Amino acid sequence: MRLENGLEKLKGTSSQVEDLKAKLAAQEQELAVKNDEANKLIQVVGAETEKVNLMLPKSGRLSIQLAELKDCS
């Protein structure tokens, strides 16, 4: 009787492990997709940041020129 109960528990546990493995596989695929999306977004943000950084010096010069024009009038 005890042996039979133990075997039943092992079968139940084995079934639970198989279910968890299936869930894990699905979550790993989802994680891979999310990581790819995040990496693409990081590249876009990096490119946009670089554009902004290149524009900042021009913006500063324009501000100085605008201030000089205001002083002249």
C-alpha positions, 0 to 999 in steps of 0.5 A: 500500500505505501509503495503504491502511494509512493508510485502514484505521487511519483507519477503525479510529480512527473506529470507536473514536471512535464507541464512545467517543462512545456511552460518553460519552453514557451516562456523561453521562446517569448523571452527570446522575442522580447530580447530581440525587440529590446535590442532593436529598440536600444539600437534605435534609441542609440541612433537617435541619441547620436543625432541629438548629440550632433545637433546640440552644438548647432543649436548652441551656435544658433542660440548665440546668433539669435542672442546677437541679433536681438542685441543688435536691434 
